[in-house]
Amino acid sequence: MKTKVITIEGIDGSGKTVQFNKLYENLSALGYSVDTRSFPDYGAFFGKQVGRLLSGEEGVMATDVDQKSMALWFALDRWEAFRDWEDGEYDFLIINRYVLSNAVYQSIRDRDLDKPDIIDWVFELEYDHFGLPRPALNLFFDVAAERAGQNVDRKGFRDYVGEGRDVYERSLGMQERARNMYVTASERYDDVVIIPCMEGSSMRSPDSIAEDVLHVMRERGLLTNEE
């Protein structure tokens, strides 16, 4: 693959959007051409349905839907977005939440605690069946669930859910399990890297976190403009 895909992952409220924007700015400053995507796309056909399920506005909550069916809604949103994508058009593609997020969250919901995780099934669905581009690097921004929840509460109004938290964000237990599953994924897959975002009970500065990201990318040989 010619375009290097970098994903921004983490539990809700972990500062993903801030780091998404910083990585775009830093790569652009280094002279790379950079494209961006963010999921779910709540303005697209399938993304709208994901938003309805997360908000429960039509009487059916995402937590009531079986894990593979829910994973399929998220996957279809990405499939639709990538129908016109051309590999090599940009040096980098940065994605705010991607396939790993789907695999993690559909594996740790309350209704699925007695079932095996479906990470490999989601990877097969999205990468092999739908043919979505595979990331060179999945960056997991690690924040304690309680602190992340406080960050969510400061987001304010969002089109798909209004002022409050969506059905996944409301469950502290679910966010804790998601965090643990991301850690498990980092142990299982070499392309998943943990970026610590806290020192004790405090958040690290966004700039110091962003520098860690560039350090990881240098170690992985992804920043060839610096050679």
N, C-alpha and C positions, 0 to 999 in steps of 0.2 A: 504494500500500500504506500502511495506517495505522500499523501497528507497524513501527518501524525495527529492522532486523536487523543486528546487529554480530557479526562472527565473529572468533574468536581462533585464529590460525594460527601455525605454526612447526614446526621439526623436533623430533624427540623429545628431551625434556629441556631445552627452551628457556624453561621457566617459564610455560607457557600457563595452567595451572590457578591459579597465584598471581594472574596478571593477570585471569583470568576472575572470580575472587572479588573482587578489588579493584574491577573495573569495576562489578560488581553493587552493592557497598557504596557506591561513589561516586555512581552514578546514583540509587540509592535515597535517599541523603542529600540529593540535589538535588530530591527530591520526585517522581521518576518512578516509575511502576509498571514492574516488570522481571520478565520470565520468563527461564528459562535452560534450555538443552539441552546435552548433551554426547554426542559420538559417537567411536567406535562405542558403542552401548548393549549391553554384553556380557550383559545379562540378558534382552534381547529375542530373538525367534525368529531373525531374520537376523543380529543382532549376535553371538549365540552361535557361529554358523558362521564369522563373521569371526574371532572369537577362536580357534577351532579351527585355522583356516588360518594365523593369525599364530604360533601356538604349535607347529603341526605335530603336535598330539597324535593325530590320526587317520592319520598317515603321509603326508599331502599338505601341502606347505608353500605359503604364499601366493606365494612366488617361483617355484613350478612352474606356477602358473595363468596363462593368457594375460591380458594387461592389461585387455581389455574385460570379460572374465568376472569378474575380480577387482573391477573398478570397479563392476560390477553388484551384487555382494554388499554393498558399502558403501552404494550408492545405495538398495537395497531396505531397508536398516536405517533410513535417514532417511525413506523413503516411509512405512514402517510407523509411525514416530514422529509424523508430521505428518498422519495421517489425521483426527485430531480437532482440529487446530489452527484457531483462528479469528483472522483478521486484525483488529486493532483492540482485542483484549481487553486488551493491555498497550501501554505507550508504547514499550518496548524489548524485544527478544528477543536475549539474548546466547548465542552458540553456541560451545562449545569444540570446534573442528575441524568443518569443514563441507564443502561441495562442492569448494572450492579444494584442500583437503588431498587428497581423492580424485584430483582431476585431476593434481596434482603427483606424488604417490607412484606412481601407475600409469604415469607417463611416464618414470620414471628408474631402474627396476629393471634389474639386470644383464642379464636376458634380453631387455630391450626397447631396448638401447642403439643398435641399428641401425634403430630405427623412429622415425617422427615422433612428437612428443608428442600426447597425446589430450585436451588441456585443453578445446578447443572441443567435442569429442565428449561429454565428461563433462558440460559445461555444458548441452548440448542434451538429454542424457539426463535430468539431474536437474531442471533448471529448466523446460524446454519440455515434455518427455514426462511426467515425474512431477508437474510443477506445483509444485515446492517453492518457498518464498518466496526472492526474490533479496535479497542483503544490500545495505544502504546503504553498508557499509564492511567490508572484509576487512583486519584488522590482522595483519601478519606480524612476529612478535617474533624479531629476528635475533640469533642466538647462534652462535659458532664451533662446528663439528661436534664437535671433540674435547672442548670444555668441556661441550657438551650431553650427550655420552656419559657423562661423569663424573656429571652430574646424574641421568641415568637409573639409574646404579648405586646411587645413594643412595635410590631410591624404595622398595626393599624388596619385600615380597610383594605380588603383584597377582593377582587371582582367575584371570584368563585365561591367565597365563603363569608364575605362581609367582615365584621369587626373581630370575630372570635377565632377560635382554633378549629381546624377541620377534625374529622373523626379520628385520624391517626395521631394528630398532634395532642389531642386531649388525654391520651393514655400515657402516663409517665412510665408505666411498666412496659408498654410497647416500645417506647423510645429507648429505654434501657436495653431491651432485648435487641433492638436494631443496632445499637452501638456495639453490643457484644458480637452480633453476627458479622458486622463489618470487620471487627478484629479477627474473627474466625476466617473470614474471606482473605484477609491479608496474610494469614498463615497458610492458606490453601493455594493461593494464586500469587505468582511472583510479580504480576503487574498491578497489584493492589498495595499501596504504600500509605502508612499512617502519618499524618502531619499533626503533631500535638499542638493544640490551640490554647491550652491553659497552663498557668504556673500557679500551683496551689489552687485557691478558689477564684482566682482572677483570670480574665482573658488576657492573652498576650496581645501586643500591638499588631494591627493588621499588616504593617510593613515587615515586621520580623517574621511573621508567618509566611508572607509572600516570598521573602528571601529564602526560607527553607524550601519552598516549592522550586525555586530556581536551582538551588543546590542539588535537590534530588534529580532534576532534569539534566543537570551537568553530569552527575554521576552516571546516569543512564545513557549518556552520549546523545541526547536529544537536541542540544543547543550547538549545532555545528557552526553557526555564525561567529562563535567566540573562539574558534580554533585558530 
